[in-house]
Amino acid sequence: MEFKVKDTTIKIIKGDITQLVADAIVNAAGEDLIMGGGVAGAILRAGGYEIQAECHKLAPIKAGEAVITTGGKLKARYVIHAVGPRWGEGQEEEKLKNAVLNSLRLAEEYKLKSIAFPAISTGIFGCPKEWAAEIMLQTTIEYLHQKDSSLERIIFCLYSQEAYEIWCRKAEKMKTSLSLQKS
């Protein structure tokens, strides 16, 4: 599924984020930036240890913050490491919004044209997928409405069929309610 917000295409796909051709992919990181399991582990295995080596120099960061490293051996040039909230820790919505916003801002700062997000905080951090989809999509759409963006493509790459269907459903509702133009 895809749609446009101003001049930026938002695309929702099911797949492996480590295989995407994009300027940057987002890692759903922990505060210590140790790339062990989940999305981070997959990025480490596909991209190589040099990504982790750069993370060691940048850690720790707080929930809601984001930093950028090389993409190593990935097809993506960069990895943006964004720390989302752990469910039940408090201020989850604000932290997830900030993780998305800080990732988008870093992409713009580096003059990137494309960025791909996973379902941040929905794995071991325990956040509900429906909740995360709503916040991540809404935050992205609001960001694009508030400014002229250099980003041409924003991709939400979901690993499971369940997450893919949830993101598509949420996007369809937002597209309709915001009268976004279809591409």
Backbone as CSV, one residue per row, in Angstrom:
resi,resn,N_x,N_y,N_z,CA_x,CA_y,CA_z,C_x,C_y,C_z
1,MET,0.844,-1.181,0.000,0.000,0.000,0.000,0.887,1.241,0.000
2,GLU,0.460,2.242,-0.727,1.197,3.508,-0.674,0.263,4.682,-0.915
3,PHE,0.686,5.843,-0.404,-0.047,7.082,-0.590,0.937,8.227,-0.452
4,LYS,0.472,9.411,-0.851,1.343,10.584,-0.803,0.879,11.568,0.256
5,VAL,1.861,12.207,0.898,1.622,13.358,1.755,2.520,14.441,1.177
6,LYS,1.885,15.455,0.608,2.621,16.481,-0.138,3.466,15.786,-1.205
7,ASP,4.794,15.959,-1.181,5.632,15.357,-2.218,6.309,14.058,-1.784
8,THR,5.914,13.534,-0.641,6.558,12.332,-0.096,5.615,11.134,-0.215
9,THR,6.143,10.040,-0.735,5.388,8.796,-0.811,5.606,8.003,0.471
10,ILE,4.522,7.584,1.085,4.577,6.690,2.247,4.165,5.317,1.746
11,LYS,5.023,4.353,2.000,4.792,3.004,1.495,4.807,2.029,2.666
12,ILE,3.871,1.101,2.671,3.815,0.059,3.696,4.036,-1.279,2.998
13,ILE,5.067,-1.994,3.449,5.395,-3.270,2.819,5.632,-4.337,3.883
14,LYS,5.530,-5.579,3.463,5.893,-6.707,4.318,7.236,-7.202,3.803
15,GLY,8.199,-7.378,4.707,9.493,-7.847,4.253,10.560,-7.763,5.321
16,ASP,11.779,-7.946,4.870,12.966,-7.930,5.723,13.658,-6.583,5.534
17,ILE,13.630,-5.749,6.560,14.180,-4.391,6.471,15.666,-4.399,6.110
18,THR,16.387,-5.464,6.467,17.826,-5.514,6.180,18.110,-5.666,4.684
19,GLN,17.105,-6.028,3.903,17.286,-6.229,2.463,16.827,-5.042,1.622
20,LEU,16.310,-4.010,2.275,15.777,-2.869,1.537,16.863,-1.991,0.939
21,VAL,16.559,-1.472,-0.226,17.395,-0.445,-0.832,16.769,0.891,-0.417
22,ALA,17.423,1.559,0.520,16.966,2.858,1.023,18.204,3.592,1.522
23,ASP,18.121,4.905,1.626,19.265,5.650,2.152,19.542,5.264,3.600
24,ALA,18.463,5.045,4.377,18.629,4.648,5.777,17.521,3.696,6.183
25,ILE,17.887,2.753,7.048,16.874,1.945,7.721,16.962,2.275,9.203
26,VAL,15.848,2.136,9.888,15.802,2.437,11.308,15.905,1.136,12.100
27,ASN,16.775,1.163,13.090,16.926,0.058,14.030,16.090,0.378,15.261
28,ALA,15.244,-0.566,15.663,14.495,-0.427,16.914,15.461,-0.793,18.037
29,ALA,16.158,0.203,18.541,17.297,0.003,19.440,16.914,0.057,20.909
30,GLY,17.786,-0.499,21.732,17.723,-0.324,23.176,18.641,0.826,23.560
31,GLU,18.496,1.330,24.761,19.266,2.505,25.190,20.774,2.297,25.134
32,ASP,21.235,1.076,25.343,22.679,0.800,25.323,23.217,0.568,23.913
33,LEU,22.323,0.547,22.926,22.661,0.343,21.516,23.405,-0.980,21.268
34,ILE,23.179,-1.974,22.124,23.728,-3.311,21.896,22.808,-4.026,20.920
35,MET,23.364,-4.499,19.821,22.572,-5.108,18.760,22.530,-6.627,18.947
36,GLY,21.580,-7.084,19.762,21.507,-8.506,20.074,20.415,-9.240,19.349
37,GLY,19.157,-8.960,19.688,18.044,-9.707,19.117,17.130,-8.828,18.301
38,GLY,16.045,-9.410,17.817,15.031,-8.683,17.058,15.593,-7.992,15.831
39,VAL,15.068,-6.812,15.531,15.508,-6.037,14.367,16.998,-5.726,14.474
40,ALA,17.448,-5.343,15.662,18.862,-4.979,15.852,19.781,-6.150,15.522
41,GLY,19.426,-7.341,15.979,20.235,-8.526,15.705,20.279,-8.844,14.217
42,ALA,19.138,-8.697,13.554,19.086,-8.944,12.105,19.957,-7.932,11.358
43,ILE,19.920,-6.670,11.782,20.746,-5.636,11.147,22.227,-5.947,11.368
44,LEU,22.586,-6.352,12.573,23.983,-6.699,12.875,24.459,-7.861,12.006
45,ARG,23.651,-8.915,11.916,24.037,-10.086,11.111,24.197,-9.725,9.639
46,ALA,23.294,-8.887,9.115,23.352,-8.528,7.697,24.379,-7.436,7.403
47,GLY,24.553,-6.509,8.337,25.388,-5.334,8.077,26.810,-5.412,8.586
48,GLY,27.061,-6.288,9.555,28.416,-6.456,10.051,28.699,-5.695,11.336
49,TYR,29.798,-6.088,11.961,30.158,-5.578,13.287,30.520,-4.093,13.282
50,GLU,30.905,-3.538,12.149,31.273,-2.115,12.139,30.112,-1.232,12.598
51,ILE,28.881,-1.670,12.371,27.719,-0.909,12.850,27.721,-0.901,14.378
52,GLN,27.933,-2.076,14.982,27.971,-2.172,16.442,29.139,-1.360,17.007
53,ALA,30.280,-1.384,16.331,31.444,-0.626,16.794,31.119,0.871,16.873
54,GLU,30.415,1.392,15.878,30.015,2.802,15.913,29.007,3.047,17.035
55,CYS,28.105,2.098,17.253,27.107,2.233,18.321,27.769,2.354,19.690
56,HIS,28.821,1.572,19.908,29.520,1.625,21.195,29.996,3.044,21.512
57,LYS,30.398,3.782,20.485,30.897,5.152,20.683,29.771,6.145,20.969
58,LEU,28.535,5.801,20.569,27.407,6.725,20.687,26.511,6.451,21.894
59,ALA,26.638,5.272,22.461,25.766,4.845,23.570,26.235,5.443,24.886
60,PRO,25.321,5.559,25.834,23.892,5.255,25.764,23.090,6.456,25.277
61,ILE,21.882,6.172,24.801,20.922,7.228,24.483,19.604,6.881,25.173
62,LYS,18.726,7.864,25.289,17.466,7.681,26.018,16.323,7.336,25.067
63,ALA,15.258,6.781,25.630,14.051,6.512,24.852,13.577,7.811,24.201
64,GLY,13.287,7.726,22.920,12.865,8.885,22.146,13.987,9.504,21.336
65,GLU,15.229,9.171,21.676,16.377,9.723,20.945,16.770,8.815,19.781
66,ALA,17.578,9.363,18.885,18.059,8.605,17.729,19.466,9.073,17.362
67,VAL,20.276,8.135,16.877,21.619,8.427,16.374,21.800,7.688,15.050
68,ILE,22.814,8.084,14.298,23.029,7.499,12.969,24.425,6.888,12.875
69,THR,24.497,5.741,12.199,25.781,5.081,11.938,25.828,4.660,10.470
70,THR,26.949,4.131,10.093,27.104,3.553,8.770,26.107,2.409,8.582
71,GLY,25.886,2.030,7.346,25.057,0.875,7.050,25.871,-0.394,6.892
72,GLY,27.203,-0.269,7.034,28.047,-1.456,6.908,27.847,-2.144,5.566
73,LYS,27.553,-3.430,5.610,27.370,-4.222,4.387,25.919,-4.233,3.904
74,LEU,25.061,-3.468,4.549,23.658,-3.392,4.143,23.512,-2.674,2.807
75,LYS,22.372,-2.839,2.174,22.065,-2.076,0.956,21.809,-0.610,1.310
76,ALA,21.360,-0.369,2.533,21.145,1.000,3.023,22.496,1.616,3.388
77,ARG,22.652,2.892,3.101,23.917,3.576,3.429,24.072,3.822,4.920
78,TYR,22.938,4.034,5.607,22.975,4.379,7.024,21.977,3.537,7.817
79,VAL,22.257,3.445,9.114,21.288,2.906,10.064,21.017,4.009,11.090
80,ILE,19.754,4.327,11.269,19.355,5.266,12.306,18.840,4.417,13.465
81,HIS,19.483,4.557,14.607,19.153,3.773,15.794,18.223,4.618,16.660
82,ALA,16.959,4.209,16.749,15.948,4.953,17.494,15.471,4.099,18.666
83,VAL,15.475,4.689,19.844,15.026,3.974,21.032,13.564,4.320,21.303
84,GLY,12.725,3.305,21.207,11.314,3.475,21.533,11.072,3.122,22.991
85,PRO,9.833,3.264,23.430,9.507,2.996,24.829,9.317,1.512,25.117
86,ARG,9.476,1.182,26.379,9.060,-0.129,26.884,7.652,0.061,27.428
87,TRP,6.750,-0.855,27.076,5.363,-0.745,27.505,5.295,-0.785,29.028
88,GLY,4.627,0.216,29.607,4.455,0.274,31.041,5.456,1.147,31.772
89,GLU,6.418,1.749,31.053,7.428,2.559,31.732,6.990,4.007,31.939
90,GLY,5.910,4.394,31.282,5.430,5.774,31.393,5.852,6.616,30.203
91,GLN,4.995,7.552,29.819,5.228,8.478,28.700,5.531,7.745,27.390
92,GLU,4.918,6.572,27.215,5.203,5.768,26.019,4.879,6.505,24.726
93,GLU,3.742,7.179,24.680,3.351,7.855,23.445,4.359,8.938,23.063
94,GLU,4.733,9.759,24.024,5.708,10.831,23.768,7.049,10.247,23.306
95,LYS,7.479,9.182,23.941,8.770,8.564,23.589,8.746,7.968,22.184
96,LEU,7.641,7.320,21.804,7.562,6.751,20.454,7.493,7.860,19.408
97,LYS,6.702,8.889,19.678,6.645,10.032,18.750,8.038,10.624,18.562
98,ASN,8.755,10.830,19.655,10.095,11.416,19.559,11.067,10.504,18.817
99,ALA,10.954,9.197,18.989,11.828,8.269,18.263,11.612,8.417,16.754
100,VAL,10.349,8.541,16.346,10.029,8.723,14.925,10.504,10.093,14.445
101,LEU,10.154,11.141,15.179,10.543,12.500,14.774,12.055,12.663,14.696
102,ASN,12.772,12.156,15.687,14.231,12.296,15.678,14.865,11.498,14.543
103,SER,14.260,10.390,14.164,14.745,9.627,13.008,14.530,10.419,11.720
104,LEU,13.345,10.987,11.566,13.050,11.788,10.376,13.969,13.012,10.301
105,ARG,14.199,13.653,11.425,15.082,14.835,11.450,16.514,14.467,11.075
106,LEU,17.001,13.332,11.577,18.352,12.888,11.209,18.436,12.619,9.710
107,ALA,17.413,11.983,9.169,17.394,11.711,7.721,17.473,13.022,6.944
108,GLU,16.741,14.013,7.375,16.766,15.315,6.689,18.125,16.000,6.868
109,GLU,18.660,15.915,8.074,19.969,16.520,8.347,21.046,15.939,7.421
110,TYR,20.966,14.657,7.141,21.927,13.987,6.265,21.515,14.046,4.793
111,LYS,20.440,14.797,4.518,19.940,15.015,3.159,19.583,13.703,2.453
112,LEU,18.973,12.810,3.200,18.579,11.522,2.645,17.237,11.647,1.931
113,LYS,17.022,10.791,0.966,15.782,10.796,0.187,14.811,9.709,0.630
114,SER,15.329,8.661,1.309,14.452,7.571,1.715,14.869,6.999,3.064
115,ILE,13.849,6.582,3.834,14.064,6.005,5.159,13.030,4.899,5.346
116,ALA,13.431,3.834,6.027,12.518,2.721,6.294,12.464,2.439,7.786
117,PHE,11.249,2.342,8.303,11.000,2.069,9.720,10.491,0.647,9.924
118,PRO,10.924,-0.010,10.996,10.254,-1.231,11.434,9.139,-0.845,12.407
119,ALA,8.503,-1.825,13.015,7.459,-1.578,14.020,8.147,-1.366,15.369
120,ILE,8.617,-0.137,15.603,9.404,0.181,16.799,8.634,-0.157,18.081
121,SER,9.334,-0.803,19.001,8.858,-1.119,20.357,7.809,-2.224,20.439
122,THR,7.489,-2.891,19.325,6.423,-3.904,19.355,6.955,-5.322,19.583
123,GLY,8.260,-5.473,19.692,8.842,-6.785,19.970,9.009,-6.972,21.466
124,ILE,10.259,-7.126,21.899,10.514,-7.390,23.321,10.143,-6.212,24.221
125,PHE,9.962,-5.009,23.646,9.543,-3.863,24.455,8.044,-3.903,24.760
126,GLY,7.302,-4.780,24.093,5.939,-5.100,24.471,4.829,-4.130,24.121
127,CYS,5.090,-3.151,23.278,4.029,-2.206,22.925,3.057,-2.851,21.931
128,PRO,1.756,-2.602,22.095,0.769,-3.160,21.171,0.968,-2.636,19.749
129,LYS,0.848,-3.511,18.779,1.060,-3.132,17.375,0.060,-2.081,16.899
130,GLU,-1.216,-2.244,17.261,-2.249,-1.271,16.841,-1.894,0.133,17.331
131,TRP,-1.475,0.206,18.579,-1.106,1.472,19.211,0.109,2.076,18.503
132,ALA,1.144,1.258,18.283,2.372,1.744,17.650,2.117,2.194,16.216
133,ALA,1.313,1.439,15.479,1.012,1.801,14.090,0.352,3.177,14.030
134,GLU,-0.615,3.385,14.890,-1.330,4.668,14.911,-0.369,5.822,15.191
135,ILE,0.452,5.671,16.205,1.364,6.751,16.592,2.437,6.984,15.522
136,MET,3.025,5.926,15.029,4.099,6.090,14.043,3.587,6.715,12.750
137,LEU,2.448,6.245,12.255,1.884,6.806,11.025,1.426,8.248,11.231
138,GLN,0.703,8.500,12.315,0.203,9.849,12.586,1.354,10.845,12.749
139,THR,2.388,10.452,13.466,3.541,11.325,13.684,4.222,11.648,12.356
140,THR,4.363,10.644,11.504,4.997,10.836,10.194,4.164,11.772,9.319
141,ILE,2.867,11.549,9.266,1.982,12.382,8.448,1.993,13.826,8.948
142,GLU,1.896,14.022,10.260,1.929,15.383,10.822,3.254,16.068,10.523
143,TYR,4.349,15.332,10.637,5.676,15.881,10.336,5.715,16.391,8.895
144,LEU,5.223,15.592,7.965,5.252,15.976,6.550,4.329,17.160,6.257
145,HIS,3.227,17.267,6.968,2.307,18.391,6.771,2.886,19.697,7.307
146,GLN,3.757,19.622,8.309,4.267,20.823,8.962,5.425,21.477,8.233
147,LYS,6.065,20.755,7.327,7.237,21.341,6.664,7.416,20.748,5.291
148,ASP,8.240,21.402,4.492,8.619,20.818,3.213,9.778,19.881,3.482
149,SER,9.605,18.638,3.118,10.593,17.610,3.438,11.431,17.261,2.222
150,SER,12.692,16.946,2.459,13.565,16.456,1.388,13.350,14.958,1.162
151,LEU,12.614,14.318,2.078,12.368,12.884,1.951,11.369,12.616,0.824
152,GLU,11.757,11.736,-0.080,10.882,11.359,-1.186,10.069,10.114,-0.850
153,ARG,10.674,9.215,-0.030,10.002,7.955,0.326,10.202,7.648,1.804
154,ILE,9.105,7.330,2.471,9.156,6.829,3.835,8.466,5.472,3.809
155,ILE,9.199,4.459,4.206,8.705,3.087,4.127,8.496,2.554,5.540
156,PHE,7.388,1.871,5.738,7.172,1.099,6.952,7.283,-0.353,6.523
157,CYS,8.361,-1.001,6.949,8.651,-2.370,6.546,8.325,-3.296,7.717
158,LEU,7.269,-4.066,7.574,6.789,-4.924,8.648,7.159,-6.366,8.362
159,TYR,7.667,-7.032,9.371,8.175,-8.383,9.204,7.058,-9.426,9.187
160,SER,6.053,-9.260,10.036,4.977,-10.254,10.110,3.773,-9.809,9.285
161,GLN,3.005,-10.781,8.851,1.767,-10.496,8.116,0.800,-9.720,9.004
162,GLU,0.734,-10.091,10.290,-0.154,-9.416,11.234,0.181,-7.923,11.320
163,ALA,1.459,-7.598,11.509,1.864,-6.193,11.611,1.585,-5.456,10.300
164,TYR,1.883,-6.095,9.181,1.627,-5.488,7.872,0.148,-5.119,7.732
165,GLU,-0.732,-6.046,8.083,-2.174,-5.796,7.962,-2.627,-4.677,8.901
166,ILE,-2.083,-4.638,10.090,-2.430,-3.573,11.047,-2.007,-2.210,10.497
167,TRP,-0.775,-2.096,10.005,-0.289,-0.817,9.470,-1.135,-0.396,8.270
168,CYS,-1.473,-1.333,7.401,-2.305,-0.994,6.237,-3.682,-0.500,6.656
169,ARG,-4.298,-1.171,7.622,-5.617,-0.769,8.107,-5.572,0.644,8.692
170,LYS,-4.567,0.899,9.530,-4.439,2.225,10.155,-4.195,3.293,9.091
171,ALA,-3.330,3.000,8.130,-3.017,3.969,7.073,-4.248,4.264,6.224
172,GLU,-5.030,3.235,5.931,-6.242,3.426,5.128,-7.206,4.372,5.831
173,LYS,-7.378,4.195,7.143,-8.261,5.078,7.917,-7.734,6.512,7.914
174,MET,-6.428,6.671,8.106,-5.838,8.009,8.142,-5.916,8.671,6.779
175,LYS,-5.668,7.902,5.754,-5.722,8.412,4.383,-7.106,8.960,4.096
176,THR,-8.119,8.226,4.501,-9.502,8.642,4.272,-9.829,9.872,5.109
177,SER,-9.480,9.844,6.398,-9.850,10.945,7.284,-9.079,12.234,6.974
178,LEU,-7.895,12.105,6.448,-7.112,13.296,6.129,-7.210,13.700,4.662
179,SER,-8.003,12.954,3.893,-8.169,13.224,2.457,-6.819,13.319,1.755
180,LEU,-5.952,12.373,2.058,-4.649,12.364,1.408,-4.810,11.876,-0.025
181,GLN,-3.975,12.395,-0.902,-4.080,11.994,-2.298,-3.413,10.631,-2.486
182,LYS,-4.063,9.793,-3.274,-3.482,8.480,-3.589,-2.423,8.671,-4.663
183,SER,-1.441,7.766,-4.621,-0.443,7.845,-5.697,-0.695,6.750,-6.690
